[in-house]
Amino acid sequence: MDLSTLFSANVLLLSIFAICFLAISLQTRPRTHWLSWAAANALLALALIGFAVSNWLPPLAAYLLPNTLLLLGFGFHWHAARLLAHMPSKISNVAAPAFAYVLAASCAYLLSNYALAYLAANVVFMVLSVATITIYASKPFRGLISSIGLILAFVFLAAEGTLRTVHGLVSGALQGPGMIDDMIVDIHLMCALVFISVTGAFSLALSFELAANRNREDARRDPLTGAFNRREFQARLENLLKETPKDDFGLVHFDLDHFKQVNDRFGHIAGDEALVRVCSEVKAHLRQHDCFARLGGEEFAVLLPSISRENAYRVAERLRERIAGLRFEFAPEEFNLTASAGVYHGNGSKLPSTELLKTVDQSLYRSKRTGRNRVSVVDTVSDAAPS
């Protein structure tokens, strides 16, 4: 393909992705990363147009305009990656690399040394590429196939930028701004086509992959408190009972004493606030691999894999104490919530999950019958029998 055809193909593809991302941003939330991708593709398209007409631009504009637009475009790529990773990011992050280039290019213009501007553009460009690679390789994207595609695209681009810099400096062809119609430029534009296609496709895939993961996670969680829901708790308990060999585990079943009085006295919004505070306190005092679930209403359960009997009891007792120590803005200082709990410890051998839950439930109600705000431990499976 000739040079004008390659330019046109790149600009067309960038424009299509820019319009696509903008259209999606109008229909989805959050929309900021979609807008950033749209801006990135639009700016890169303008940069290519700037390079194509650079021979007809005034010298200062030829020094500054195309590469500044290019770096702004890649700045928005970096910005979008940070937004997707829930990292703090401002528009100043986008502008800083381009501003650094403008300073260097202005000096190059004054010195009539375009090689300096060219080198500065490619150094900033490669730093942006590496920064974007680092984000897509970070924890929020691990296990996502689409992030690997984006990492490879930016690695390819950084390598291509390195070769472009070396070629430009070694060949001595950098006499001033403006496009040189040769085979090397054709190769760079074909590489750009590959990059645009890969990043456009994998950006779409990554966003929807993250959305699918969020939907799966939401299906496992209680929407009010963020604790796991009953279905997730049941699935984890079933998996624990199927393990061979089985380690001893703990199961804590607790509910909040007289919680209906909170709703009646302070209102349902206060009741929701209390549930959120309780769950936050409980989660803060559990191990990462423990499973804390809201079974419904003010009823909760904690699954404690690989734990001793003494430690299972200590966890339940600590949670009871922490809940009793909570104070709430909606209630007077002397008001406090309490919890009653039942604890099972063992390996669940020969016990179906329904029988196990019934067993610990009976232990919970023993706590309630004997005064509330206490923890009872299941001694034998016979505790499951009604008393």
Wavefront OBJ file of the C-alpha trace (Angstrom):
o trace
v 0.000 0.000 0.000
v 1.170 3.543 -0.694
v 1.694 6.087 2.065
v -1.623 7.930 1.639
v -3.577 4.661 1.739
v -1.842 3.595 4.954
v -2.527 6.983 6.540
v -6.168 6.799 5.491
v -6.562 3.246 6.839
v -5.081 4.227 10.226
v -7.197 7.373 10.531
v -10.355 5.507 9.500
v -9.808 2.710 12.025
v -9.024 5.171 14.829
v -12.147 7.190 13.972
v -14.330 4.073 14.016
v -13.070 3.039 17.460
v -13.412 6.614 18.773
v -17.063 6.741 17.671
v -17.679 3.219 19.028
v -16.249 4.047 22.478
v -18.128 7.356 22.588
v -21.412 5.618 21.727
v -20.856 3.005 24.472
v -20.061 5.760 26.995
v -23.541 7.206 26.441
v -25.183 3.924 27.457
v -23.046 2.567 30.297
v -21.851 3.501 33.787
v -19.136 4.163 34.751
v -18.386 5.964 31.513
v -15.058 7.692 32.225
v -12.772 4.991 30.795
v -14.926 4.757 27.646
v -14.604 8.519 27.171
v -10.847 8.267 27.720
v -10.523 5.573 25.067
v -12.664 7.652 22.697
v -10.435 10.690 23.311
v -7.278 8.582 22.859
v -8.370 7.297 19.454
v -9.626 10.698 18.280
v -6.367 12.419 19.270
v -4.265 9.706 17.621
v -6.289 10.163 14.415
v -5.662 13.926 14.551
v -1.965 13.267 15.195
v -1.697 11.125 12.074
v -3.424 13.827 10.039
v -0.936 16.292 11.524
v 1.983 14.097 10.431
v 0.471 13.712 6.956
v 0.260 17.495 6.419
v 3.389 18.422 8.426
v 5.280 19.389 5.266
v 2.773 22.208 4.759
v 2.670 23.416 8.365
v 4.674 26.383 9.688
v 7.950 25.096 11.225
v 6.946 25.669 14.868
v 3.589 23.925 14.353
v 5.349 21.032 12.601
v 7.661 20.686 15.611
v 4.881 20.796 18.188
v 1.478 19.791 16.841
v 1.647 16.159 15.588
v 3.750 14.724 18.432
v 1.836 16.681 21.084
v -1.445 15.204 19.805
v 0.189 11.760 19.678
v 1.363 11.955 23.300
v -2.004 13.308 24.453
v -3.618 10.290 22.796
v -1.345 7.838 24.583
v -1.820 9.849 27.770
v -5.547 9.105 27.541
v -4.745 5.399 27.035
v -2.740 5.530 30.265
v -5.547 7.476 31.976
v -8.158 4.883 30.921
v -6.019 2.031 32.264
v -5.680 3.800 35.627
v -9.430 4.419 35.807
v -10.173 0.756 35.086
v -7.714 -0.270 37.822
v -9.425 2.160 40.253
v -6.205 4.126 40.613
v -6.330 7.894 41.215
v -6.004 9.709 37.902
v -6.576 13.288 36.785
v -6.535 15.033 33.434
v -3.214 16.520 34.528
v -1.815 12.983 34.221
v -2.790 13.092 30.547
v -1.329 16.530 29.896
v 1.985 16.123 31.764
v 3.778 13.897 29.178
v 2.673 16.125 26.299
v 3.740 19.240 28.222
v 7.182 17.711 28.820
v 7.502 17.152 25.070
v 6.384 20.713 24.271
v 9.186 22.072 26.451
v 11.790 19.840 24.785
v 10.449 20.532 21.264
v 10.451 24.282 21.867
v 14.139 24.097 22.785
v 14.760 21.953 19.695
v 13.018 24.546 17.526
v 15.142 27.358 18.943
v 18.273 25.274 18.323
v 17.046 24.146 14.878
v 17.707 20.592 16.006
v 14.733 18.415 15.095
v 16.604 15.283 16.211
v 16.246 16.536 19.798
v 12.476 16.910 19.413
v 12.241 13.499 17.760
v 14.248 11.875 20.550
v 12.172 13.615 23.254
v 8.902 12.494 21.642
v 10.005 8.875 21.472
v 11.421 8.793 25.010
v 8.180 10.193 26.459
v 6.210 7.845 24.213
v 8.131 4.789 25.465
v 7.762 5.880 29.110
v 3.991 6.129 28.592
v 3.925 2.690 26.968
v 5.824 1.110 29.869
v 3.585 2.892 32.410
v 0.479 1.541 30.648
v 1.971 -1.972 30.503
v 2.652 -1.806 34.253
v -0.982 -0.970 34.983
v -2.417 -3.749 32.813
v -0.020 -6.182 34.529
v -1.164 -5.102 38.016
v -3.416 -6.991 40.420
v -6.842 -5.674 39.236
v -6.292 -7.268 35.802
v -4.698 -10.568 36.798
v -6.461 -13.580 35.345
v -8.095 -11.522 32.578
v -7.148 -12.718 29.110
v -7.905 -9.351 27.495
v -5.303 -7.579 29.642
v -2.639 -9.890 28.201
v -3.617 -8.741 24.697
v -3.258 -5.101 25.741
v 0.082 -5.743 27.431
v 1.415 -7.389 24.273
v 0.112 -4.506 22.141
v 1.934 -1.901 24.220
v 5.088 -4.047 24.415
v 4.989 -4.265 20.611
v 4.500 -0.506 20.400
v 7.327 0.273 22.835
v 9.682 -1.997 20.875
v 8.631 -0.393 17.598
v 9.196 3.047 19.113
v 12.680 2.037 20.219
v 13.554 0.843 16.718
v 12.091 4.029 15.221
v 14.287 6.161 17.466
v 17.425 4.168 16.749
v 16.787 4.230 13.009
v 16.110 7.964 12.966
v 19.233 8.849 14.925
v 21.612 6.401 13.278
v 20.475 7.093 9.723
v 21.055 10.838 10.076
v 17.868 11.495 8.114
v 16.346 13.824 10.710
v 16.981 17.156 9.065
v 13.696 18.686 10.165
v 9.987 18.012 10.712
v 7.960 16.506 7.933
v 7.182 13.030 6.654
v 9.700 11.110 4.541
v 7.997 8.808 2.060
v 10.088 5.659 2.338
v 9.693 1.977 3.200
v 10.469 2.579 6.891
v 7.470 4.906 7.232
v 5.313 2.286 5.502
v 6.447 -0.320 8.052
v 5.707 2.048 10.971
v 2.212 2.738 9.656
v 1.522 -0.981 9.171
v 2.680 -1.572 12.752
v 0.319 1.218 13.812
v -2.557 -0.568 12.061
v -1.803 -3.729 14.043
v -1.614 -1.764 17.314
v -4.872 0.107 16.685
v -6.726 -3.106 15.800
v -5.413 -5.021 18.811
v -5.945 -2.267 21.381
v -9.411 -1.432 20.036
v -10.569 -5.054 20.131
v -8.989 -5.933 23.474
v -10.139 -2.685 25.121
v -13.703 -3.671 24.295
v -13.093 -7.225 25.480
v -11.413 -6.117 28.717
v -14.198 -3.753 29.699
v -16.858 -6.398 29.173
v -14.708 -9.034 30.894
v -14.469 -6.768 33.947
v -18.230 -6.163 33.798
v -18.876 -9.921 33.684
v -16.628 -10.401 36.715
v -18.495 -7.656 38.580
v -21.805 -9.297 37.754
v -20.542 -12.660 39.014
v -19.262 -11.025 42.186
v -22.554 -9.166 42.693
v -24.410 -12.480 42.384
v -22.380 -13.776 45.362
v -22.874 -10.733 47.584
v -25.575 -9.233 49.751
v -26.311 -5.858 48.100
v -26.689 -3.933 51.367
v -23.727 -5.099 53.426
v -21.290 -6.530 50.868
v -21.108 -9.797 52.820
v -21.512 -13.050 50.904
v -25.100 -14.204 50.438
v -26.728 -17.463 51.523
v -26.164 -19.151 48.162
v -22.410 -18.467 48.210
v -22.157 -19.572 51.822
v -23.993 -22.821 51.070
v -21.727 -23.511 48.086
v -18.570 -22.955 50.144
v -19.849 -25.160 52.948
v -20.683 -27.938 50.469
v -17.200 -27.710 48.948
v -15.616 -27.868 52.393
v -17.593 -30.987 53.253
v -16.524 -32.648 49.976
v -12.807 -32.109 50.559
v -10.646 -35.204 51.079
v -8.891 -35.378 53.468
v -10.996 -33.046 55.564
v -9.427 -30.505 57.881
v -11.275 -29.355 60.967
v -13.188 -26.166 60.401
v -15.369 -23.811 62.400
v -18.893 -22.640 61.658
v -20.253 -19.647 63.562
v -23.953 -18.855 63.268
v -25.104 -15.652 64.958
v -27.877 -13.109 64.850
v -28.477 -9.725 66.435
v -30.596 -9.751 69.591
v -33.920 -7.870 69.482
v -32.957 -6.234 66.197
v -36.588 -5.513 65.342
v -36.534 -2.907 68.096
v -33.889 -0.952 66.171
v -36.200 -0.628 63.171
v -39.210 0.150 65.357
v -37.407 2.732 67.484
v -35.054 4.445 65.014
v -36.445 3.535 61.593
v -35.428 1.181 58.802
v -32.680 3.463 57.472
v -31.049 3.310 60.897
v -31.506 -0.462 60.852
v -29.705 -0.688 57.512
v -26.904 1.516 58.848
v -26.542 -0.774 61.844
v -26.309 -3.864 59.642
v -23.637 -2.233 57.475
v -21.610 -1.212 60.549
v -21.862 -4.684 62.056
v -20.755 -6.352 58.834
v -17.856 -3.955 58.410
v -16.707 -4.706 61.958
v -16.995 -8.459 61.467
v -15.088 -8.453 58.159
v -12.280 -6.430 59.730
v -11.638 -9.207 62.266
v -11.638 -12.232 59.963
v -8.952 -13.864 57.849
v -8.918 -13.290 54.116
v -10.028 -16.845 53.303
v -12.867 -16.958 55.858
v -16.383 -16.762 54.451
v -18.695 -14.262 56.137
v -22.291 -14.287 54.899
v -25.562 -12.586 55.615
v -28.120 -15.377 55.565
v -31.061 -13.007 55.761
v -32.389 -10.193 57.943
v -30.132 -9.938 61.001
v -28.888 -13.532 60.659
v -25.230 -14.194 59.770
v -22.737 -17.035 59.490
v -18.966 -17.342 59.329
v -17.136 -20.311 57.833
v -13.634 -20.724 59.293
v -11.551 -23.258 57.336
v -8.552 -24.979 58.963
v -8.949 -23.721 62.512
v -8.668 -25.227 65.994
v -11.620 -25.520 68.369
v -10.133 -22.930 70.740
v -9.540 -20.423 67.968
v -13.007 -20.940 66.483
v -14.499 -20.108 69.874
v -12.168 -17.112 70.242
v -13.280 -15.747 66.866
v -16.949 -16.038 67.823
v -16.325 -14.445 71.221
v -14.285 -11.614 69.699
v -17.018 -10.881 67.167
v -19.646 -10.844 69.916
v -17.547 -8.373 71.932
v -16.850 -6.122 68.946
v -20.547 -5.956 68.041
v -21.490 -5.148 71.644
v -18.913 -2.341 71.633
v -20.300 -0.559 68.583
v -21.903 2.857 68.989
v -24.242 4.436 66.461
v -24.885 8.056 65.545
v -28.627 7.462 65.306
v -28.876 6.143 68.893
v -28.044 7.477 72.366
v -24.627 6.633 73.857
v -26.004 3.956 76.164
v -27.612 2.021 73.283
v -25.825 -1.095 72.088
v -26.506 -4.091 69.915
v -25.696 -7.590 71.089
v -25.344 -10.888 69.261
v -26.011 -14.484 70.207
v -23.956 -17.190 68.509
v -23.609 -20.918 68.095
v -20.316 -22.539 67.072
v -19.636 -25.890 65.436
v -16.120 -27.301 65.184
v -15.084 -30.510 63.462
v -14.550 -31.947 60.009
v -18.225 -32.433 59.172
v -17.693 -36.164 58.685
v -20.897 -37.980 57.693
v -22.910 -34.798 58.178
v -24.859 -33.313 55.259
v -24.831 -29.540 55.176
v -28.485 -29.315 56.205
v -27.844 -31.367 59.352
v -24.748 -29.354 60.155
v -26.634 -26.062 59.851
v -29.424 -27.463 61.990
v -26.861 -28.454 64.608
v -25.263 -25.045 64.885
v -28.692 -23.386 64.722
v -29.740 -25.285 67.827
v -26.586 -24.104 69.563
v -27.439 -20.505 68.619
v -30.890 -20.823 70.144
v -29.382 -22.277 73.296
v -27.457 -18.986 73.598
v -30.706 -17.073 73.235
v -32.562 -19.202 75.784
v -29.804 -18.748 78.363
v -29.725 -14.964 78.318
v -28.518 -13.793 74.859
v -25.256 -11.934 74.130
v -23.251 -15.141 74.497
v -21.619 -17.952 72.528
v -22.543 -21.652 72.770
v -20.407 -24.414 71.276
v -21.819 -27.588 69.766
v -20.492 -30.540 71.749
v -21.974 -33.423 69.784
v -24.281 -33.921 66.837
v -26.971 -34.789 69.341
v -27.251 -31.051 69.959
v -29.231 -30.990 66.759
v -32.138 -32.643 68.526
v -34.810 -30.200 69.691
v -34.653 -29.454 73.407
l 1 2 3 4 5 6 7 8 9 10 11 12 13 14 15 16 17 18 19 20 21 22 23 24 25 26 27 28 29 30 31 32 33 34 35 36 37 38 39 40 41 42 43 44 45 46 47 48 49 50 51 52 53 54 55 56 57 58 59 60 61 62 63 64 65 66 67 68 69 70 71 72 73 74 75 76 77 78 79 80 81 82 83 84 85 86 87 88 89 90 91 92 93 94 95 96 97 98 99 100 101 102 103 104 105 106 107 108 109 110 111 112 113 114 115 116 117 118 119 120 121 122 123 124 125 126 127 128 129 130 131 132 133 134 135 136 137 138 139 140 141 142 143 144 145 146 147 148 149 150 151 152 153 154 155 156 157 158 159 160 161 162 163 164 165 166 167 168 169 170 171 172 173 174 175 176 177 178 179 180 181 182 183 184 185 186 187 188 189 190 191 192 193 194 195 196 197 198 199 200 201 202 203 204 205 206 207 208 209 210 211 212 213 214 215 216 217 218 219 220 221 222 223 224 225 226 227 228 229 230 231 232 233 234 235 236 237 238 239 240 241 242 243 244 245 246 247 248 249 250 251 252 253 254 255 256 257 258 259 260 261 262 263 264 265 266 267 268 269 270 271 272 273 274 275 276 277 278 279 280 281 282 283 284 285 286 287 288 289 290 291 292 293 294 295 296 297 298 299 300 301 302 303 304 305 306 307 308 309 310 311 312 313 314 315 316 317 318 319 320 321 322 323 324 325 326 327 328 329 330 331 332 333 334 335 336 337 338 339 340 341 342 343 344 345 346 347 348 349 350 351 352 353 354 355 356 357 358 359 360 361 362 363 364 365 366 367 368 369 370 371 372 373 374 375 376 377 378 379 380 381 382 383 384 385 386 387
